[in-house]
Amino acid sequence: MAYVISDDCVCCGTCADECPVGAISEGDGKYVIDADSCVECGTCAGACPNEAISLPE
């Protein structure tokens, strides 16, 4: 299951810079993760300064 980015995202781009597979891109008002490309490594979640990235519940 791919990670998701919540509305707490402030579009800083840190997650996109850290993603090893380039699965994160800027969306409308927040960054988004392409579920088909995400390898579920968690690097983005660890890099996010706002803790806006997590596994879906």
mmCIF file of the N, C-alpha and C atoms, coordinates in Angstrom:
data_MODEL
# 
_entry.id   MODEL 
# 
loop_
_atom_site.group_PDB 
_atom_site.id 
_atom_site.type_symbol 
_atom_site.label_atom_id 
_atom_site.label_alt_id 
_atom_site.label_comp_id 
_atom_site.label_asym_id 
_atom_site.label_entity_id 
_atom_site.label_seq_id 
_atom_site.pdbx_PDB_ins_code 
_atom_site.Cartn_x 
_atom_site.Cartn_y 
_atom_site.Cartn_z 
_atom_site.occupancy 
_atom_site.B_iso_or_equiv 
_atom_site.pdbx_formal_charge 
_atom_site.auth_seq_id 
_atom_site.auth_comp_id 
_atom_site.auth_asym_id 
_atom_site.auth_atom_id 
_atom_site.pdbx_PDB_model_num 
ATOM 1   N N  . MET A 1 1  ? 0.838  -1.175 0.000  1.00 0.00 ? 1  MET A N  1 
ATOM 2   C CA . MET A 1 1  ? 0.000  0.000  0.000  1.00 0.00 ? 1  MET A CA 1 
ATOM 3   C C  . MET A 1 1  ? 0.891  1.249  0.000  1.00 0.00 ? 1  MET A C  1 
ATOM 4   N N  . ALA A 1 2  ? 0.677  2.128  -0.927 1.00 0.00 ? 2  ALA A N  1 
ATOM 5   C CA . ALA A 1 2  ? 1.503  3.326  -1.068 1.00 0.00 ? 2  ALA A CA 1 
ATOM 6   C C  . ALA A 1 2  ? 1.247  4.324  0.056  1.00 0.00 ? 2  ALA A C  1 
ATOM 7   N N  . TYR A 1 3  ? 2.258  5.093  0.354  1.00 0.00 ? 3  TYR A N  1 
ATOM 8   C CA . TYR A 1 3  ? 2.121  6.176  1.321  1.00 0.00 ? 3  TYR A CA 1 
ATOM 9   C C  . TYR A 1 3  ? 1.202  7.244  0.746  1.00 0.00 ? 3  TYR A C  1 
ATOM 10  N N  . VAL A 1 4  ? 0.606  8.047  1.626  1.00 0.00 ? 4  VAL A N  1 
ATOM 11  C CA . VAL A 1 4  ? -0.266 9.142  1.211  1.00 0.00 ? 4  VAL A CA 1 
ATOM 12  C C  . VAL A 1 4  ? 0.176  10.429 1.898  1.00 0.00 ? 4  VAL A C  1 
ATOM 13  N N  . ILE A 1 5  ? -0.138 11.546 1.270  1.00 0.00 ? 5  ILE A N  1 
ATOM 14  C CA . ILE A 1 5  ? 0.212  12.854 1.808  1.00 0.00 ? 5  ILE A CA 1 
ATOM 15  C C  . ILE A 1 5  ? -1.069 13.557 2.240  1.00 0.00 ? 5  ILE A C  1 
ATOM 16  N N  . SER A 1 6  ? -1.098 14.005 3.485  1.00 0.00 ? 6  SER A N  1 
ATOM 17  C CA . SER A 1 6  ? -2.299 14.644 4.029  1.00 0.00 ? 6  SER A CA 1 
ATOM 18  C C  . SER A 1 6  ? -2.345 16.128 3.671  1.00 0.00 ? 6  SER A C  1 
ATOM 19  N N  . ASP A 1 7  ? -3.416 16.767 4.093  1.00 0.00 ? 7  ASP A N  1 
ATOM 20  C CA . ASP A 1 7  ? -3.586 18.194 3.855  1.00 0.00 ? 7  ASP A CA 1 
ATOM 21  C C  . ASP A 1 7  ? -2.629 19.040 4.696  1.00 0.00 ? 7  ASP A C  1 
ATOM 22  N N  . ASP A 1 8  ? -1.850 18.409 5.575  1.00 0.00 ? 8  ASP A N  1 
ATOM 23  C CA . ASP A 1 8  ? -0.838 19.128 6.348  1.00 0.00 ? 8  ASP A CA 1 
ATOM 24  C C  . ASP A 1 8  ? 0.366  19.504 5.492  1.00 0.00 ? 8  ASP A C  1 
ATOM 25  N N  . CYS A 1 9  ? 0.411  19.013 4.262  1.00 0.00 ? 9  CYS A N  1 
ATOM 26  C CA . CYS A 1 9  ? 1.507  19.310 3.333  1.00 0.00 ? 9  CYS A CA 1 
ATOM 27  C C  . CYS A 1 9  ? 1.570  20.811 3.051  1.00 0.00 ? 9  CYS A C  1 
ATOM 28  N N  . VAL A 1 10 ? 2.769  21.375 3.107  1.00 0.00 ? 10 VAL A N  1 
ATOM 29  C CA . VAL A 1 10 ? 2.961  22.804 2.815  1.00 0.00 ? 10 VAL A CA 1 
ATOM 30  C C  . VAL A 1 10 ? 3.741  23.008 1.518  1.00 0.00 ? 10 VAL A C  1 
ATOM 31  N N  . CYS A 1 11 ? 3.836  21.971 0.709  1.00 0.00 ? 11 CYS A N  1 
ATOM 32  C CA . CYS A 1 11 ? 4.495  22.031 -0.615 1.00 0.00 ? 11 CYS A CA 1 
ATOM 33  C C  . CYS A 1 11 ? 5.950  22.488 -0.549 1.00 0.00 ? 11 CYS A C  1 
ATOM 34  N N  . CYS A 1 12 ? 6.681  21.996 0.446  1.00 0.00 ? 12 CYS A N  1 
ATOM 35  C CA . CYS A 1 12 ? 8.091  22.372 0.557  1.00 0.00 ? 12 CYS A CA 1 
ATOM 36  C C  . CYS A 1 12 ? 8.965  21.605 -0.428 1.00 0.00 ? 12 CYS A C  1 
ATOM 37  N N  . GLY A 1 13 ? 8.505  20.430 -0.885 1.00 0.00 ? 13 GLY A N  1 
ATOM 38  C CA . GLY A 1 13 ? 9.241  19.645 -1.856 1.00 0.00 ? 13 GLY A CA 1 
ATOM 39  C C  . GLY A 1 13 ? 10.282 18.705 -1.290 1.00 0.00 ? 13 GLY A C  1 
ATOM 40  N N  . THR A 1 14 ? 10.448 18.680 0.011  1.00 0.00 ? 14 THR A N  1 
ATOM 41  C CA . THR A 1 14 ? 11.445 17.811 0.628  1.00 0.00 ? 14 THR A CA 1 
ATOM 42  C C  . THR A 1 14 ? 11.191 16.349 0.292  1.00 0.00 ? 14 THR A C  1 
ATOM 43  N N  . CYS A 1 15 ? 9.961  15.927 0.343  1.00 0.00 ? 15 CYS A N  1 
ATOM 44  C CA . CYS A 1 15 ? 9.627  14.527 0.068  1.00 0.00 ? 15 CYS A CA 1 
ATOM 45  C C  . CYS A 1 15 ? 9.983  14.137 -1.366 1.00 0.00 ? 15 CYS A C  1 
ATOM 46  N N  . ALA A 1 16 ? 9.663  15.007 -2.307 1.00 0.00 ? 16 ALA A N  1 
ATOM 47  C CA . ALA A 1 16 ? 9.954  14.719 -3.714 1.00 0.00 ? 16 ALA A CA 1 
ATOM 48  C C  . ALA A 1 16 ? 11.451 14.605 -3.948 1.00 0.00 ? 16 ALA A C  1 
ATOM 49  N N  . ASP A 1 17 ? 12.219 15.463 -3.289 1.00 0.00 ? 17 ASP A N  1 
ATOM 50  C CA . ASP A 1 17 ? 13.676 15.425 -3.428 1.00 0.00 ? 17 ASP A CA 1 
ATOM 51  C C  . ASP A 1 17 ? 14.268 14.145 -2.868 1.00 0.00 ? 17 ASP A C  1 
ATOM 52  N N  . GLU A 1 18 ? 13.631 13.577 -1.843 1.00 0.00 ? 18 GLU A N  1 
ATOM 53  C CA . GLU A 1 18 ? 14.158 12.394 -1.169 1.00 0.00 ? 18 GLU A CA 1 
ATOM 54  C C  . GLU A 1 18 ? 13.664 11.072 -1.757 1.00 0.00 ? 18 GLU A C  1 
ATOM 55  N N  . CYS A 1 19 ? 12.591 11.084 -2.520 1.00 0.00 ? 19 CYS A N  1 
ATOM 56  C CA . CYS A 1 19 ? 12.026 9.836  -3.050 1.00 0.00 ? 19 CYS A CA 1 
ATOM 57  C C  . CYS A 1 19 ? 12.999 9.176  -4.024 1.00 0.00 ? 19 CYS A C  1 
ATOM 58  N N  . PRO A 1 20 ? 13.418 7.945  -3.736 1.00 0.00 ? 20 PRO A N  1 
ATOM 59  C CA . PRO A 1 20 ? 14.408 7.278  -4.596 1.00 0.00 ? 20 PRO A CA 1 
ATOM 60  C C  . PRO A 1 20 ? 13.869 6.818  -5.948 1.00 0.00 ? 20 PRO A C  1 
ATOM 61  N N  . VAL A 1 21 ? 12.546 6.766  -6.099 1.00 0.00 ? 21 VAL A N  1 
ATOM 62  C CA . VAL A 1 21 ? 11.974 6.314  -7.364 1.00 0.00 ? 21 VAL A CA 1 
ATOM 63  C C  . VAL A 1 21 ? 11.202 7.401  -8.100 1.00 0.00 ? 21 VAL A C  1 
ATOM 64  N N  . GLY A 1 22 ? 11.213 8.618  -7.586 1.00 0.00 ? 22 GLY A N  1 
ATOM 65  C CA . GLY A 1 22 ? 10.539 9.732  -8.244 1.00 0.00 ? 22 GLY A CA 1 
ATOM 66  C C  . GLY A 1 22 ? 9.026  9.602  -8.288 1.00 0.00 ? 22 GLY A C  1 
ATOM 67  N N  . ALA A 1 23 ? 8.444  9.014  -7.254 1.00 0.00 ? 23 ALA A N  1 
ATOM 68  C CA . ALA A 1 23 ? 6.997  8.775  -7.226 1.00 0.00 ? 23 ALA A CA 1 
ATOM 69  C C  . ALA A 1 23 ? 6.194  9.969  -6.733 1.00 0.00 ? 23 ALA A C  1 
ATOM 70  N N  . ILE A 1 24 ? 6.858  11.045 -6.340 1.00 0.00 ? 24 ILE A N  1 
ATOM 71  C CA . ILE A 1 24 ? 6.165  12.192 -5.753 1.00 0.00 ? 24 ILE A CA 1 
ATOM 72  C C  . ILE A 1 24 ? 6.273  13.400 -6.671 1.00 0.00 ? 24 ILE A C  1 
ATOM 73  N N  . SER A 1 25 ? 5.128  14.031 -6.885 1.00 0.00 ? 25 SER A N  1 
ATOM 74  C CA . SER A 1 25 ? 5.106  15.225 -7.724 1.00 0.00 ? 25 SER A CA 1 
ATOM 75  C C  . SER A 1 25 ? 4.178  16.268 -7.102 1.00 0.00 ? 25 SER A C  1 
ATOM 76  N N  . GLU A 1 26 ? 4.335  17.504 -7.561 1.00 0.00 ? 26 GLU A N  1 
ATOM 77  C CA . GLU A 1 26 ? 3.506  18.580 -7.040 1.00 0.00 ? 26 GLU A CA 1 
ATOM 78  C C  . GLU A 1 26 ? 2.113  18.478 -7.624 1.00 0.00 ? 26 GLU A C  1 
ATOM 79  N N  . GLY A 1 27 ? 1.123  18.479 -6.738 1.00 0.00 ? 27 GLY A N  1 
ATOM 80  C CA . GLY A 1 27 ? -0.266 18.415 -7.167 1.00 0.00 ? 27 GLY A CA 1 
ATOM 81  C C  . GLY A 1 27 ? -0.946 19.754 -6.942 1.00 0.00 ? 27 GLY A C  1 
ATOM 82  N N  . ASP A 1 28 ? -2.236 19.729 -6.824 1.00 0.00 ? 28 ASP A N  1 
ATOM 83  C CA . ASP A 1 28 ? -3.033 20.935 -6.628 1.00 0.00 ? 28 ASP A CA 1 
ATOM 84  C C  . ASP A 1 28 ? -3.118 21.258 -5.135 1.00 0.00 ? 28 ASP A C  1 
ATOM 85  N N  . GLY A 1 29 ? -2.231 22.108 -4.660 1.00 0.00 ? 29 GLY A N  1 
ATOM 86  C CA . GLY A 1 29 ? -2.235 22.518 -3.261 1.00 0.00 ? 29 GLY A CA 1 
ATOM 87  C C  . GLY A 1 29 ? -1.401 21.664 -2.333 1.00 0.00 ? 29 GLY A C  1 
ATOM 88  N N  . LYS A 1 30 ? -0.956 20.510 -2.789 1.00 0.00 ? 30 LYS A N  1 
ATOM 89  C CA . LYS A 1 30 ? -0.081 19.652 -2.003 1.00 0.00 ? 30 LYS A CA 1 
ATOM 90  C C  . LYS A 1 30 ? 0.601  18.669 -2.939 1.00 0.00 ? 30 LYS A C  1 
ATOM 91  N N  . TYR A 1 31 ? 1.640  18.022 -2.449 1.00 0.00 ? 31 TYR A N  1 
ATOM 92  C CA . TYR A 1 31 ? 2.318  17.012 -3.245 1.00 0.00 ? 31 TYR A CA 1 
ATOM 93  C C  . TYR A 1 31 ? 1.501  15.724 -3.218 1.00 0.00 ? 31 TYR A C  1 
ATOM 94  N N  . VAL A 1 32 ? 1.675  14.898 -4.242 1.00 0.00 ? 32 VAL A N  1 
ATOM 95  C CA . VAL A 1 32 ? 0.949  13.632 -4.341 1.00 0.00 ? 32 VAL A CA 1 
ATOM 96  C C  . VAL A 1 32 ? 1.926  12.504 -4.648 1.00 0.00 ? 32 VAL A C  1 
ATOM 97  N N  . ILE A 1 33 ? 1.578  11.310 -4.217 1.00 0.00 ? 33 ILE A N  1 
ATOM 98  C CA . ILE A 1 33 ? 2.396  10.126 -4.440 1.00 0.00 ? 33 ILE A CA 1 
ATOM 99  C C  . ILE A 1 33 ? 1.702  9.227  -5.448 1.00 0.00 ? 33 ILE A C  1 
ATOM 100 N N  . ASP A 1 34 ? 2.411  8.847  -6.491 1.00 0.00 ? 34 ASP A N  1 
ATOM 101 C CA . ASP A 1 34 ? 1.888  7.916  -7.492 1.00 0.00 ? 34 ASP A CA 1 
ATOM 102 C C  . ASP A 1 34 ? 1.945  6.510  -6.896 1.00 0.00 ? 34 ASP A C  1 
ATOM 103 N N  . ALA A 1 35 ? 0.788  5.966  -6.601 1.00 0.00 ? 35 ALA A N  1 
ATOM 104 C CA . ALA A 1 35 ? 0.706  4.660  -5.936 1.00 0.00 ? 35 ALA A CA 1 
ATOM 105 C C  . ALA A 1 35 ? 1.348  3.544  -6.749 1.00 0.00 ? 35 ALA A C  1 
ATOM 106 N N  . ASP A 1 36 ? 1.313  3.653  -8.056 1.00 0.00 ? 36 ASP A N  1 
ATOM 107 C CA . ASP A 1 36 ? 1.897  2.608  -8.902 1.00 0.00 ? 36 ASP A CA 1 
ATOM 108 C C  . ASP A 1 36 ? 3.424  2.644  -8.882 1.00 0.00 ? 36 ASP A C  1 
ATOM 109 N N  . SER A 1 37 ? 4.006  3.801  -8.583 1.00 0.00 ? 37 SER A N  1 
ATOM 110 C CA . SER A 1 37 ? 5.466  3.943  -8.557 1.00 0.00 ? 37 SER A CA 1 
ATOM 111 C C  . SER A 1 37 ? 6.057  3.789  -7.163 1.00 0.00 ? 37 SER A C  1 
ATOM 112 N N  . CYS A 1 38 ? 5.262  4.046  -6.137 1.00 0.00 ? 38 CYS A N  1 
ATOM 113 C CA . CYS A 1 38 ? 5.733  4.005  -4.750 1.00 0.00 ? 38 CYS A CA 1 
ATOM 114 C C  . CYS A 1 38 ? 6.197  2.598  -4.383 1.00 0.00 ? 38 CYS A C  1 
ATOM 115 N N  . VAL A 1 39 ? 7.395  2.496  -3.793 1.00 0.00 ? 39 VAL A N  1 
ATOM 116 C CA . VAL A 1 39 ? 7.926  1.204  -3.361 1.00 0.00 ? 39 VAL A CA 1 
ATOM 117 C C  . VAL A 1 39 ? 7.805  1.020  -1.842 1.00 0.00 ? 39 VAL A C  1 
ATOM 118 N N  . GLU A 1 40 ? 7.080  1.923  -1.204 1.00 0.00 ? 40 GLU A N  1 
ATOM 119 C CA . GLU A 1 40 ? 6.779  1.837  0.228  1.00 0.00 ? 40 GLU A CA 1 
ATOM 120 C C  . GLU A 1 40 ? 8.020  1.791  1.108  1.00 0.00 ? 40 GLU A C  1 
ATOM 121 N N  . CYS A 1 41 ? 9.037  2.555  0.747  1.00 0.00 ? 41 CYS A N  1 
ATOM 122 C CA . CYS A 1 41 ? 10.278 2.544  1.522  1.00 0.00 ? 41 CYS A CA 1 
ATOM 123 C C  . CYS A 1 41 ? 10.207 3.432  2.765  1.00 0.00 ? 41 CYS A C  1 
ATOM 124 N N  . GLY A 1 42 ? 9.301  4.431  2.767  1.00 0.00 ? 42 GLY A N  1 
ATOM 125 C CA . GLY A 1 42 ? 9.146  5.312  3.918  1.00 0.00 ? 42 GLY A CA 1 
ATOM 126 C C  . GLY A 1 42 ? 10.103 6.472  3.974  1.00 0.00 ? 42 GLY A C  1 
ATOM 127 N N  . THR A 1 43 ? 10.958 6.615  2.990  1.00 0.00 ? 43 THR A N  1 
ATOM 128 C CA . THR A 1 43 ? 11.922 7.717  2.979  1.00 0.00 ? 43 THR A CA 1 
ATOM 129 C C  . THR A 1 43 ? 11.214 9.064  3.013  1.00 0.00 ? 43 THR A C  1 
ATOM 130 N N  . CYS A 1 44 ? 10.142 9.191  2.271  1.00 0.00 ? 44 CYS A N  1 
ATOM 131 C CA . CYS A 1 44 ? 9.403  10.452 2.220  1.00 0.00 ? 44 CYS A CA 1 
ATOM 132 C C  . CYS A 1 44 ? 8.826  10.809 3.584  1.00 0.00 ? 44 CYS A C  1 
ATOM 133 N N  . ALA A 1 45 ? 8.251  9.828  4.260  1.00 0.00 ? 45 ALA A N  1 
ATOM 134 C CA . ALA A 1 45 ? 7.652  10.070 5.577  1.00 0.00 ? 45 ALA A CA 1 
ATOM 135 C C  . ALA A 1 45 ? 8.703  10.530 6.573  1.00 0.00 ? 45 ALA A C  1 
ATOM 136 N N  . GLY A 1 46 ? 9.876  9.944  6.511  1.00 0.00 ? 46 GLY A N  1 
ATOM 137 C CA . GLY A 1 46 ? 10.950 10.338 7.412  1.00 0.00 ? 46 GLY A CA 1 
ATOM 138 C C  . GLY A 1 46 ? 11.505 11.714 7.113  1.00 0.00 ? 46 GLY A C  1 
ATOM 139 N N  . ALA A 1 47 ? 11.394 12.141 5.865  1.00 0.00 ? 47 ALA A N  1 
ATOM 140 C CA . ALA A 1 47 ? 11.947 13.432 5.463  1.00 0.00 ? 47 ALA A CA 1 
ATOM 141 C C  . ALA A 1 47 ? 10.983 14.594 5.662  1.00 0.00 ? 47 ALA A C  1 
ATOM 142 N N  . CYS A 1 48 ? 9.704  14.321 5.740  1.00 0.00 ? 48 CYS A N  1 
ATOM 143 C CA . CYS A 1 48 ? 8.702  15.385 5.811  1.00 0.00 ? 48 CYS A CA 1 
ATOM 144 C C  . CYS A 1 48 ? 8.780  16.153 7.132  1.00 0.00 ? 48 CYS A C  1 
ATOM 145 N N  . PRO A 1 49 ? 9.022  17.470 7.069  1.00 0.00 ? 49 PRO A N  1 
ATOM 146 C CA . PRO A 1 49 ? 9.133  18.251 8.301  1.00 0.00 ? 49 PRO A CA 1 
ATOM 147 C C  . PRO A 1 49 ? 7.804  18.462 8.999  1.00 0.00 ? 49 PRO A C  1 
ATOM 148 N N  . ASN A 1 50 ? 6.686  18.233 8.320  1.00 0.00 ? 50 ASN A N  1 
ATOM 149 C CA . ASN A 1 50 ? 5.366  18.439 8.919  1.00 0.00 ? 50 ASN A CA 1 
ATOM 150 C C  . ASN A 1 50 ? 4.662  17.128 9.283  1.00 0.00 ? 50 ASN A C  1 
ATOM 151 N N  . GLU A 1 51 ? 5.353  16.025 9.110  1.00 0.00 ? 51 GLU A N  1 
ATOM 152 C CA . GLU A 1 51 ? 4.767  14.706 9.385  1.00 0.00 ? 51 GLU A CA 1 
ATOM 153 C C  . GLU A 1 51 ? 3.438  14.530 8.644  1.00 0.00 ? 51 GLU A C  1 
ATOM 154 N N  . ALA A 1 52 ? 3.414  14.976 7.377  1.00 0.00 ? 52 ALA A N  1 
ATOM 155 C CA . ALA A 1 52 ? 2.202  14.932 6.566  1.00 0.00 ? 52 ALA A CA 1 
ATOM 156 C C  . ALA A 1 52 ? 2.096  13.663 5.728  1.00 0.00 ? 52 ALA A C  1 
ATOM 157 N N  . ILE A 1 53 ? 3.052  12.752 5.859  1.00 0.00 ? 53 ILE A N  1 
ATOM 158 C CA . ILE A 1 53 ? 3.059  11.550 5.029  1.00 0.00 ? 53 ILE A CA 1 
ATOM 159 C C  . ILE A 1 53 ? 2.974  10.307 5.925  1.00 0.00 ? 53 ILE A C  1 
ATOM 160 N N  . SER A 1 54 ? 2.069  9.413  5.560  1.00 0.00 ? 54 SER A N  1 
ATOM 161 C CA . SER A 1 54 ? 1.902  8.186  6.338  1.00 0.00 ? 54 SER A CA 1 
ATOM 162 C C  . SER A 1 54 ? 1.311  7.098  5.449  1.00 0.00 ? 54 SER A C  1 
ATOM 163 N N  . LEU A 1 55 ? 1.285  5.891  5.987  1.00 0.00 ? 55 LEU A N  1 
ATOM 164 C CA . LEU A 1 55 ? 0.569  4.816  5.312  1.00 0.00 ? 55 LEU A CA 1 
ATOM 165 C C  . LEU A 1 55 ? -0.920 5.063  5.510  1.00 0.00 ? 55 LEU A C  1 
ATOM 166 N N  . PRO A 1 56 ? -1.744 4.689  4.531  1.00 0.00 ? 56 PRO A N  1 
ATOM 167 C CA . PRO A 1 56 ? -3.197 4.902  4.703  1.00 0.00 ? 56 PRO A CA 1 
ATOM 168 C C  . PRO A 1 56 ? -3.731 4.043  5.824  1.00 0.00 ? 56 PRO A C  1 
ATOM 169 N N  . GLU A 1 57 ? -4.757 4.544  6.458  1.00 0.00 ? 57 GLU A N  1 
ATOM 170 C CA . GLU A 1 57 ? -5.363 3.810  7.589  1.00 0.00 ? 57 GLU A CA 1 
ATOM 171 C C  . GLU A 1 57 ? -6.359 2.798  7.132  1.00 0.00 ? 57 GLU A C  1 
# 
